[in-house]
Amino acid sequence: MAIRVPRIMKKSSTSLDVPKGYFVVYVGEKQRKRFVIPISYLSQPSFQDLLSQAEEEFGFYHPMGGVTIPYSEGIFIGITSQFRI
């Protein structure tokens, strides 16, 4: 029996489980939500643009323990839903 892992997984902020091949990002402008996303997203040019803009706004200081992306959840999901990975 196989378990299928969704491409983007929302987790509660208290959950520390991150499957192998995934990493955590926090998305939002004011209220941030935690997403566990595939490492393969790092190869996508549009995701690299998001990371560059996050670096401009937040630098390398990420107090929540994961990368913080300063976009609304809707924009983030809109961009990442186009990835074919």
N, C-alpha and C positions, 0 to 999 in steps of 0.2 A: 504494500500500500504506500503510495507516494503522497507527500504533503506539498501542495503548491503554495509558494510564497508570493504574495502580490508584489507588483513592481514597486509601488510606494506603499509603505506601511506607516500609518499614524500610530504612535505609541503614547501612552501617558507619560508625563514628565518624570514619573517615579520609576519607570521601567528602565533597567540598565541592559537588557538583552539586545544585542546587535548581532544578527547572523553573520557568518563569515561571508565576505564579499559585499558587505553593505557598510554604510556609515551614516552618521546622524547629522542632520541640518535642522536649524530652527528657522522658521519662516514667519514673517509678519512684520508690520510696521510698529504696532504698539503691543498687541497681544501676540506672543510668539507661540507657534505650534511646532511640536517635534515630529520630524519625519525620518524614517529609516529608508534610505534609498540605495540602489545598487551602485557600486564603485564604477561600473561601466558608464554611468552618466558623465564621469569626468572627461571622457573622450568627445563629448558632444560640444560643438562650438557655442551653441546658445547657452549651455550650462556653464561653460568657461566664461562667457560674458557676465552671467549672474555672479560668479565667483569674483570676477574683477571688480564689479560694482560693489560687492560686499566688502572687498578689501579696501576700496576707497572710503567707504563709510565707516567701517569698523576696524580697519587695520587687521592686525593679527591677534587682537584681544577678543576672546570669545568666552565671556564669563559663564555661559551656560554649559560649556563643555563640548560643544559642537559648533560647526560653522553656522554663522547667522546670516541669513539672506533677507535684505530689507525690502521685500516685496510682499504684496498681499498674497494670501493663500491661493486665491483664484488665479492670479497671474502665474504663480509658481506651478500650479497644477496644469494650467493651460500650456505652458512651455514644455513641461516634462511629459505630458500626455502624447506629445508628437514624436517622442523618441521611439525608435524601433530597435530595441536591444534584446 
